[in-house]
Amino acid sequence: MNNSTKSNYNYPEIINRLEAKGIELYGNHFKIVETDHEIIYKLIAYFLKDEHACNQFNIHLEKGILLTGPIGCGKTSLMNLMKHTAPTGNKFSVKPCRDISFEFIQEGYPIIHKYSIGQLYHTEPRTYCFDDLGTENNLKYFGNECNVMAEILLSRYDLFISKKLKTHITTNLSATEIEKQYGNRVRSRLRQIVNLIAFDKSTPDKR
């Protein structure tokens, strides 16, 4: 991070704490490499609501996060670690898209409401990180095919407009691939509701 950035946070110290938490969660092999520090600085700035740093990184605090990168670069691990960084008002749940697709097979269309408007089980809309967008498939429920995540994301766009509800996403897909799989409407809505934070395509598999 640029030393001229005014911040009340010690980012290197926070990264050390995150690495220690990562070792606790994932084992002694876990390590935060220096080449990932800029990505992690951006995530820390966002989840701690560090306005000065976010302005430098062109991150809008009212939007969610779209974290993209190649397979194995650490997207899911980082978002799970950010749950331990985020203050109470910025909490979220990580939910694999494949799990949502399996729920849809079992329970049908109410699952779309569960992860969007929150009507299922009388729950309130929640902030989610939809993990590994693109790994789920279009599914059929009683013979009707449905692009489950496309419907959920479109509904959450409406919630962003009406209630400022945030949505976070991790994916291996490029913008073009997102449009191909979910349609131009979803791609357009995502531009409005998330900040793009992207690993370099050459980032090695850390697993």
C-alpha positions in Angstrom: 0.0 0.0 0.0 1.2 3.5 -0.7 2.7 5.0 2.4 0.9 8.3 1.7 -2.5 6.6 2.4 -3.9 7.8 5.6 -5.1 4.8 7.6 -5.7 3.9 11.3 -4.8 0.3 10.6 -1.5 -1.5 10.6 -1.9 -3.7 7.4 1.3 -5.8 7.8 0.2 -6.6 11.4 -3.3 -7.6 10.2 -1.8 -9.8 7.5 0.3 -11.6 10.2 -2.9 -12.2 12.2 -4.7 -13.5 9.2 -1.9 -15.9 8.4 -2.0 -17.1 12.0 -5.7 -17.6 11.7 -5.2 -19.4 8.4 -2.8 -21.8 10.0 -5.4 -22.5 12.7 -8.1 -23.1 10.2 -6.2 -24.9 7.4 -3.0 -26.3 8.9 0.7 -25.4 9.1 1.1 -25.4 5.3 -1.0 -22.2 5.1 1.0 -19.2 4.1 0.1 -15.7 2.8 2.7 -15.0 0.0 4.0 -11.5 -0.6 2.7 -11.4 -4.2 -0.8 -11.6 -2.9 -0.5 -8.7 -0.5 -2.1 -6.1 -2.8 -5.2 -8.3 -3.1 -5.3 -8.8 0.6 -4.8 -5.1 1.3 -7.9 -4.4 -0.8 -10.0 -7.0 1.0 -8.8 -5.8 4.4 -9.5 -2.1 3.5 -13.0 -3.1 2.3 -14.1 -5.2 5.3 -12.6 -2.8 7.8 -14.3 0.1 6.0 -11.1 2.0 5.7 -12.3 4.8 3.6 -8.9 6.3 2.8 -7.5 3.1 1.5 -10.7 2.2 -0.4 -10.6 5.5 -2.2 -7.0 4.8 -3.2 -8.0 1.4 -4.5 -11.2 2.7 -6.2 -13.3 0.4 -4.0 -16.9 1.5 -3.3 -18.0 0.5 0.2 -21.7 0.3 -0.6 -21.0 -2.5 -3.1 -20.1 -6.1 -2.5 -16.9 -7.9 -3.7 -16.4 -10.1 -6.8 -13.1 -11.9 -6.2 -11.8 -13.6 -9.3 -8.8 -15.7 -10.1 -7.5 -19.0 -11.4 -8.3 -22.3 -9.6 -6.3 -22.8 -6.4 -5.2 -19.2 -6.0 -6.8 -19.0 -2.5 -10.1 -17.1 -3.1 -12.3 -19.2 -0.8 -9.7 -19.3 2.0 -9.3 -15.5 1.9 -13.0 -14.8 2.0 -13.3 -17.2 5.0 -10.5 -15.4 6.7 -12.2 -12.0 6.0 -15.2 -13.3 8.1 -12.8 -13.0 11.1 -11.7 -9.5 10.1 -15.0 -8.0 9.3 -16.6 -6.1 12.2 -20.1 -7.0 13.3 -21.8 -4.6 10.8 -20.0 -6.2 7.9 -20.5 -9.9 8.6 -21.4 -12.4 5.9 -21.8 -16.2 5.3 -19.9 -18.1 2.7 -22.1 -20.5 0.7 -20.8 -22.8 -2.1 -22.9 -22.4 -5.3 -22.8 -26.2 -5.8 -24.4 -26.6 -2.4 -27.2 -24.2 -3.4 -27.7 -26.3 -6.6 -28.1 -29.5 -4.5 -30.6 -27.7 -2.3 -32.6 -26.7 -5.3 -32.8 -30.3 -6.5 -34.3 -31.3 -3.2 -36.5 -28.3 -2.4 -37.1 -26.5 -5.7 -37.9 -22.8 -6.3 -38.2 -21.8 -2.6 -34.4 -22.1 -2.5 -34.1 -19.1 -4.8 -36.1 -17.1 -2.3 -34.0 -18.4 0.6 -30.8 -16.9 -0.8 -32.4 -13.7 -2.2 -35.4 -12.2 -0.5 -35.2 -14.5 2.6 -38.8 -15.7 2.6 -38.0 -19.4 3.2 -38.3 -20.3 6.8 -39.3 -16.7 7.5 -35.7 -15.5 7.5 -34.5 -12.0 6.7 -32.3 -11.3 3.6 -28.7 -11.9 4.5 -25.3 -10.9 3.2 -23.8 -14.0 1.4 -20.5 -14.8 -0.3 -21.5 -17.1 -3.1 -18.4 -19.3 -3.5 -17.2 -20.7 -6.8 -19.8 -19.2 -9.1 -19.8 -21.3 -12.2 -19.2 -24.7 -10.7 -23.0 -25.4 -10.4 -25.0 -26.5 -13.4 -28.4 -25.6 -14.8 -30.8 -27.9 -13.0 -34.2 -29.3 -13.6 -36.9 -29.4 -10.9 -39.9 -31.5 -12.0 -38.8 -31.2 -15.6 -38.3 -27.4 -15.6 -34.8 -26.2 -16.2 -33.6 -23.3 -14.1 -30.4 -21.2 -13.9 -30.5 -21.0 -10.1 -27.7 -18.6 -9.5 -28.7 -16.3 -12.3 -32.2 -16.0 -10.7 -30.7 -15.5 -7.2 -28.3 -12.8 -8.4 -31.0 -10.9 -10.3 -33.1 -10.9 -7.1 -30.2 -9.7 -5.0 -29.7 -6.9 -7.4 -33.2 -5.7 -6.6 -32.4 -6.0 -2.9 -29.2 -4.0 -3.4 -31.3 -1.2 -5.0 -34.1 -1.3 -2.5 -32.2 -2.2 0.7 -28.5 -1.8 0.0 -28.0 -5.5 0.7 -24.5 -6.6 -0.3 -23.5 -9.7 -2.2 -20.0 -11.2 -2.4 -18.9 -13.7 -5.0 -15.8 -15.8 -5.8 -15.3 -17.3 -9.2 -12.8 -18.6 -11.7 -14.9 -17.2 -14.6 -13.9 -14.1 -16.6 -16.5 -11.4 -17.4 -17.1 -12.9 -20.8 -17.6 -16.4 -19.3 -20.0 -15.0 -16.7 -22.1 -13.4 -19.5 -22.0 -16.7 -21.5 -23.2 -18.8 -18.5 -25.6 -16.3 -16.9 -26.6 -13.8 -19.6 -25.9 -10.2 -20.3 -28.4 -9.0 -17.8 -26.6 -10.7 -14.9 -23.2 -9.4 -16.1 -24.7 -5.9 -16.3 -26.2 -6.1 -12.8 -22.9 -7.4 -11.3 -21.1 -4.3 -12.6 -23.5 -2.2 -10.4 -23.4 -4.3 -7.2 -19.8 -5.5 -6.8 -16.3 -4.3 -6.8 -14.0 -6.4 -8.9 -10.8 -7.6 -7.2 -8.8 -10.0 -9.5 -5.9 -12.2 -9.0 -3.5 -12.3 -11.9 -4.2 -15.1 -14.4 -0.7 -16.4 -13.8 -1.2 -16.9 -10.1 0.0 -20.4 -9.3 -2.2 -23.1 -7.7 -1.4 -23.0 -3.9 -3.1 -26.3 -3.0 
